[in-house]
Amino acid sequence: MITPLRFLQLCVLSMVLPTTSATTASASMLSGGEDGLHAEILRDEAVARLNQLGTVSDADGYLERTFMSPASVRAASLIRAWMEDAGLKTWVDYMGNVHGRVEGLNASAEALLIGSHLDTVVDAGIFDGSLGIISAISALKVLKSNGTLTNLIRPVEVIAFSDEEGVRFQSTFLGSAAVAGILPVSALQISDKSGVNVQDALRENSIAITEENLFQLKYDPQSVWGYIEVHIEQGPVLEWVGFPLGVVKGIAGQTRLKITVRGTQGHAGTVPMSLRQDPMAASAELIILLESLCKSPKDFLSYDGHCNDSTVESLSNSLVCTVGEISTWPSASNVIPGQVTFTVDLRAMDDMGREAALYELSNRMYEICERRSVSCIIERKHDANAVISDSELTSELKFAANAALKRITGEIQDEVPVLMSGAGHDAMAMSHLTKVGMLFVRCRGGVSHSPAEHVLDDDVWAAGLAILAFLEMHVDSQPRIRQINRGFGSRTCRVSEKAIPLTTSIVLRLQSAALAEESHTGGRDEGITVVVGMINSVQ
């Protein structure tokens, strides 16, 4: 039986896609079987590739891939081969990003960019970053297998960014920031712990980056239609609500600090406690201060022109702070340290509130250091403002997620959850170039940055189907309305040849009408009349 929703999807596909593409994709959707769900590509092969990429590591016994490391270069080659398998033209740019592009019917149209990162943290899971890359490649491979890849109305480009985590150089988004045009030339001279700088790391891999070609990496904003990214949630909300997919309405702003505390190095057994200038004890107090401020910002922040009630309230709900790395010198059990260095990662949804928290934190840290007779240097190593997702892209991703879950289950789904992201993503950098949207995928226990990170095979499948639905139905913002008759007897979707804008709001109105009608009719064919009537009403 052809339900009203499936019939509606056929009609919308015929409006959005070229005739050949609509025929193939619509037949796929209406079949309802394995051929329409593409499990062999979007689930089985995608999961196998995730596992394979998870073995490409610089370490024995755990996963680690950092910017331009040997494993990172091997992973890039593997991803490039998968892109070519999907019918994409590939290249590696001057920052080590891997690109795969199909021009579609109009190579001069604004391009849709889809991306995520190929680098990892130390002792990582296999899904962070990789899922977004592989899901996009898999969806495009389905279009290739359907013979519709070259019928895309605009160019589509998948980018595997070389660095997002910032592990090696303590500077996140090297890959996406270069593409977005916000990476400063000075970033090329940032050094890792071995004294190798970014420029040297690229040159060691036969990438001769210069100041001039760094600027050439920036995409022309006029050539880009938008950017979308699929990523594991890295939190527990989707699992808690029992939903495999969610859309992201925004990403928290973040600041990374490097704190260096210097005191007087001495013998652990001969220097009286009252005479010590101990940077370790001072650092412990600084870290407790950080924890207290972030747990209860309202107890620390003053209400003035820079911090009002709404700002404090926002911080109370979103401010998080972490000390993730600490080191001492000379690091011996019988020596009072001479120097302690630690990092601070501070994130909040409100940029003004984040700045207020940093201001208060810095002032109080200096006071503690002065009282303890140690010196304190606070360096800001990274700043990224909060990002709000584009409302139109968010609606389109939500529509695509619903369509994907409907395909898998054959049932009407509840509302797709809308989430904020506390984690940073390449979409933050790309927001300086174009509008952005993100799709989250459920992960077990909300665990990430850990080998325990896990995504169900069927959730990988759902993510791939959602990107496929996005590509099939929502790439072109001004499609032509076409008359179609696909041989379903009286159940035909006839609409005017007259060209009208098919905006997201119209699509969502049609979707809502079909869902409502289906819920009332139990999926009987009577709902088709309502759907066709709705389509006629928007002309």
SVG drawing of the C-alpha trace seen along z (x, -y; Angstrom):
<svg xmlns="http://www.w3.org/2000/svg" viewBox="-10 -49 77 55">
<polyline fill="none" stroke="black" stroke-width="0.4" points="0.0,0.0 1.2,-3.5 0.8,-5.6 0.1,-9.3 3.6,-10.1 5.4,-7.9 3.3,-9.4 4.1,-12.9 7.8,-12.0 7.5,-10.9 5.9,-14.2 8.5,-16.3 11.3,-14.3 9.9,-15.0 9.9,-18.7 13.5,-18.8 15.4,-16.5 15.9,-16.2 13.5,-13.7 16.0,-10.8 17.0,-11.4 13.4,-11.7 12.4,-8.4 15.2,-6.4 15.0,-7.9 11.2,-7.8 11.2,-4.1 13.8,-3.4 11.7,-5.1 8.4,-3.5 9.9,0.0 10.3,0.0 12.7,2.9 16.4,3.3 16.9,1.8 15.3,-1.4 17.3,-1.4 20.7,-0.7 21.8,1.1 24.7,2.7 26.3,-0.7 25.0,-2.9 25.3,-0.4 27.4,2.7 30.1,1.0 30.1,-2.2 30.5,-0.2 33.3,1.8 35.1,-1.3 34.7,-2.9 36.4,0.2 39.1,0.2 39.9,-3.5 39.9,-2.8 43.0,-0.5 45.0,-3.3 47.0,-4.6 50.4,-5.9 50.2,-4.0 50.2,-0.3 47.2,0.7 45.1,-2.4 43.9,-4.9 45.9,-8.1 46.1,-10.2 47.4,-13.7 48.0,-16.4 50.2,-15.1 51.4,-12.1 52.2,-8.9 48.8,-7.4 47.0,-10.6 48.6,-10.5 47.6,-6.8 44.1,-7.6 43.9,-10.5 45.0,-8.1 42.3,-5.6 39.6,-8.2 40.7,-9.6 40.3,-6.1 36.8,-5.8 35.9,-9.2 37.0,-8.0 35.0,-4.8 32.0,-7.0 32.7,-8.8 34.2,-11.9 37.2,-13.9 39.8,-14.1 42.7,-16.2 44.7,-17.1 45.2,-20.8 48.1,-22.7 46.8,-22.1 46.5,-18.3 42.6,-18.4 41.2,-15.7 38.6,-16.9 36.2,-14.9 33.8,-16.7 31.1,-16.1 30.1,-19.0 26.6,-17.8 24.5,-19.5 25.8,-23.0 29.5,-23.3 29.2,-27.1 26.4,-26.9 27.1,-27.4 28.5,-24.2 27.2,-22.2 30.1,-21.3 29.9,-18.3 32.7,-17.6 34.3,-16.4 37.8,-15.6 40.1,-12.7 42.4,-13.4 41.7,-12.0 42.6,-12.6 45.0,-10.2 43.3,-6.9 40.3,-7.8 37.2,-6.1 36.6,-5.2 33.5,-7.4 34.5,-10.9 35.0,-12.7 35.2,-9.6 31.4,-9.0 30.7,-12.3 33.2,-11.7 32.1,-8.1 28.4,-8.8 28.7,-11.6 30.8,-9.4 28.4,-6.5 25.4,-8.7 27.1,-9.9 28.0,-6.3 24.4,-5.4 23.6,-8.2 26.4,-6.9 24.9,-3.4 21.5,-4.8 23.0,-6.6 22.0,-10.0 25.3,-11.4 25.9,-13.6 22.3,-14.8 22.8,-16.8 21.7,-20.3 24.7,-21.9 28.3,-20.7 28.7,-18.7 32.0,-18.5 33.1,-16.3 36.0,-17.5 38.0,-15.4 39.7,-18.1 43.3,-17.3 43.0,-18.8 40.1,-19.6 41.2,-18.2 44.3,-20.4 46.2,-17.6 49.6,-18.1 49.9,-21.9 47.3,-22.9 45.5,-24.9 42.2,-23.5 40.5,-23.7 43.7,-24.0 42.1,-22.3 38.6,-24.0 40.0,-27.4 42.2,-27.4 39.3,-26.6 37.2,-29.3 40.0,-31.8 40.4,-32.6 43.7,-30.8 46.4,-33.4 49.8,-33.1 51.3,-32.9 49.7,-29.5 52.3,-28.0 55.0,-28.7 53.2,-27.1 55.5,-24.3 54.7,-20.9 56.5,-19.4 59.3,-18.2 59.9,-21.7 58.4,-20.9 56.1,-23.6 53.0,-23.3 54.9,-24.4 57.6,-21.8 55.1,-19.0 53.5,-19.8 56.8,-20.0 57.8,-16.6 54.9,-15.2 55.7,-16.9 53.3,-19.8 55.2,-23.0 52.8,-25.5 53.7,-29.2 52.1,-32.4 50.7,-33.0 49.1,-29.6 47.7,-29.6 45.5,-32.5 44.6,-30.6 43.0,-27.9 40.2,-30.2 37.0,-29.4 35.1,-32.3 31.9,-32.7 30.0,-33.4 30.9,-29.9 29.5,-28.1 25.8,-27.4 26.2,-26.0 28.0,-23.5 26.6,-20.5 28.3,-18.1 27.3,-14.8 28.8,-14.0 28.3,-11.8 26.5,-13.6 29.3,-13.1 26.6,-13.4 23.8,-11.3 20.6,-13.2 19.7,-11.3 20.1,-7.9 18.1,-9.2 15.2,-10.3 15.5,-7.1 16.2,-8.8 19.0,-7.9 19.3,-11.4 19.0,-15.0 19.6,-18.4 21.9,-21.0 20.7,-24.5 24.0,-25.9 27.6,-25.2 29.1,-26.6 31.9,-29.1 35.2,-28.0 38.5,-29.3 41.7,-27.4 44.2,-28.7 47.8,-27.8 48.6,-28.6 52.3,-28.7 53.0,-29.1 56.6,-29.6 58.0,-29.4 61.2,-28.5 62.6,-25.0 64.0,-23.3 64.7,-20.2 61.6,-18.5 63.1,-17.7 64.9,-20.9 62.7,-23.9 60.2,-24.8 56.6,-24.9 56.2,-28.5 59.1,-29.6 58.1,-27.8 57.1,-29.4 55.5,-26.2 53.9,-26.4 52.3,-23.0 50.3,-24.0 49.4,-27.3 48.2,-25.5 46.0,-23.2 44.3,-26.3 43.9,-27.8 42.3,-24.6 39.9,-24.5 39.0,-28.1 38.2,-27.2 36.0,-24.3 34.1,-26.5 33.5,-29.3 32.2,-27.0 29.9,-25.1 28.4,-28.3 29.2,-31.4 26.5,-33.5 28.6,-33.4 31.6,-34.9 30.3,-37.3 29.2,-40.8 26.1,-42.3 27.3,-45.3 27.2,-46.5 29.0,-43.4 27.1,-40.8 23.3,-40.9 20.7,-38.4 20.3,-36.6 24.0,-36.2 24.5,-34.7 21.5,-32.4 22.9,-31.2 26.3,-30.5 24.6,-28.6 23.1,-26.2 26.0,-25.9 29.4,-26.9 31.9,-24.0 35.6,-24.1 38.2,-21.4 41.9,-21.0 43.0,-18.3 46.8,-18.5 49.3,-19.3 53.1,-19.1 55.8,-20.0 59.5,-20.7 61.7,-19.0 59.0,-16.4 60.9,-14.5 59.3,-13.1 61.9,-14.7 62.0,-18.1 59.7,-21.1 58.7,-22.0 60.1,-25.1 57.3,-25.4 53.9,-24.0 52.0,-24.3 48.4,-23.3 45.6,-23.9 42.1,-25.2 39.3,-24.5 36.3,-26.8 33.0,-26.6 29.7,-28.4 26.7,-29.1 26.9,-32.9 30.0,-34.6 29.6,-37.7 29.2,-35.4 32.2,-33.4 34.3,-36.6 33.0,-37.6 33.9,-34.3 37.4,-34.5 37.9,-38.0 36.9,-37.0 39.0,-33.8 42.1,-35.7 41.8,-38.4 41.3,-35.9 44.2,-33.7 46.6,-36.6 45.4,-37.4 46.1,-33.8 49.6,-33.8 50.5,-37.1 49.4,-35.9 51.5,-32.8 54.6,-34.7 54.6,-32.8 54.4,-34.2 51.5,-33.4 51.3,-33.7 47.9,-33.2 48.0,-32.7 44.9,-32.4 45.8,-29.7 42.4,-29.4 39.1,-31.3 36.0,-30.4 32.7,-32.2 29.4,-30.4 27.8,-29.5 24.0,-29.4 23.0,-27.0 21.2,-28.3 17.4,-28.0 16.7,-26.9 19.5,-24.2 18.3,-23.0 14.8,-22.6 16.0,-20.8 18.2,-18.4 15.3,-17.8 13.1,-16.9 15.8,-14.6 16.2,-12.9 12.5,-12.3 12.5,-10.9 15.4,-8.6 13.8,-7.2 10.5,-6.8 12.3,-4.7 13.9,-2.4 10.9,-1.9 8.1,-2.4 6.4,-4.4 5.7,-8.0 8.4,-9.3 8.2,-11.6 9.7,-15.1 13.4,-14.9 15.2,-16.4 16.9,-19.8 20.1,-20.1 22.9,-22.5 26.5,-21.2 28.9,-21.7 31.7,-20.2 33.5,-22.2 33.2,-21.1 34.6,-22.1 31.2,-23.8 32.4,-26.6 35.2,-27.5 33.1,-27.0 30.4,-29.4 32.9,-32.2 32.5,-31.2 28.9,-30.1 25.7,-29.1 26.1,-25.8 23.9,-23.0 24.7,-19.9 23.1,-16.5 24.0,-14.5 24.0,-10.7 23.3,-8.8 26.4,-7.3 26.2,-4.8 26.3,-6.4 27.2,-9.7 30.9,-8.5 33.4,-10.0 37.1,-10.7 37.5,-7.2 37.9,-3.7 34.5,-3.0 32.9,-5.3 30.2,-3.4 27.5,-3.9 25.0,-1.2 25.2,0.1 21.6,-0.9 22.3,-4.4 25.2,-4.6 22.7,-3.5 20.2,-6.2 22.9,-8.9 23.7,-7.8 20.0,-7.7 19.5,-11.2 22.4,-12.6 21.0,-10.7 17.6,-12.2 19.2,-15.7 21.0,-15.2 18.0,-13.8 15.4,-16.3 17.0,-19.5 20.1,-20.5 18.5,-23.1 16.8,-26.0 14.8,-27.0 13.6,-23.8 11.2,-23.7 7.8,-22.1 7.4,-19.3 4.4,-17.2 5.0,-13.6 3.0,-10.4 4.8,-7.4 2.3,-4.7 0.3,-4.5 -3.1,-4.6 -5.3,-7.3 -2.7,-7.9 -0.7,-10.4 0.9,-13.6 0.0,-16.3 1.4,-19.8 1.9,-22.8 4.9,-23.1 5.0,-26.7 8.2,-27.4 7.6,-28.5 9.9,-28.6 9.6,-25.5 10.8,-26.8 11.5,-24.8 8.4,-26.1 6.2,-24.7 7.9,-21.3 7.4,-21.2 3.8,-22.3 3.3,-19.4 5.1,-17.0 3.0,-18.0 -0.2,-17.7 0.7,-14.3 1.7,-13.1 -1.4,-14.5 -3.6,-12.9 -1.8,-9.5 -2.3,-9.5 -6.0,-10.1 -6.6,-7.7 -4.3,-4.9 -2.4,-5.2 -5.4,-4.7 -5.3,-6.1 -7.8,-8.7 -4.9,-10.9 -3.6,-11.2 -6.4,-13.6 -5.3,-15.9 -1.7,-15.8 -2.5,-16.6 -4.8,-19.3 -2.0,-20.8 0.4,-20.7 -2.1,-22.4 -2.7,-25.1 0.9,-26.3 1.0,-27.1"/>
</svg>
